[in-house]
Amino acid sequence: MTEGTKVPSFYCMSQTTPSQHLESIIRALFEEGRAGDYYLVDLEVRPNHQISVFIDGDKGVSLEDCTRISRALEAVLDLEPTLEGIYELEVSSPGVSRPLKFPRQYPKHVGRTLKIDLLSGGSLEGLLKEVGPEQVMLEIKPLEKKGVPDEKLIRFDEMKQAMVMVQFGQKKKK
């Protein structure tokens, strides 16, 4: 190309990084339904070909589920020439250290305590009582021991982040 030659804008925009390319391959596996009833929650592709895939399902995720999806991903990634067969793949559930990202993740946590950070600032912590298509209902403990719990509806579009709080020694309440 000679100096002063213009490159069409579509040429520059169509270039993807190796990480973006791998992400699109992995996302396609889920979008095409090849992961069964499981869906992609998060994905991390690091430059050294370390790939972390976080999956979830409406009824949770077992070790066997992670293994099956890992094998399906390996079958695709092994054919990817940019990796040259060298990569590290980890498939797991998001775990309690990661926030809930999709409304679909909430129903299986009914009866557990959530901490919800609000977009308007502040946060609420309470027992997840109900999940609707656009909101959740939390039961907030009263400040006084003999007080009545307060129920608070929180819309998904008001949430900055929601985390399941781990509470040892207590069973999930229904």
Number of C-alpha atoms within 10 A of each C-alpha: 6 5 5 6 7 8 9 8 8 8 8 9 8 7 10 10 9 15 17 12 15 20 16 11 16 20 16 13 18 18 12 9 11 13 20 13 11 19 18 18 18 15 15 15 18 12 10 11 18 13 20 16 23 19 23 22 18 13 11 13 16 13 10 9 20 21 14 15 21 17 14 15 20 17 11 12 20 14 11 15 9 14 14 10 13 14 13 13 16 13 20 18 20 18 13 11 10 15 18 19 16 10 14 14 17 21 16 14 19 19 18 21 22 23 18 22 17 18 12 9 9 9 14 15 18 22 23 26 20 17 21 13 9 11 17 19 18 27 21 17 15 11 10 8 8 7 9 12 15 12 15 15 15 17 15 18 10 14 16 16 16 21 17 22 15 12 10 6 6 8 9 12 12 11
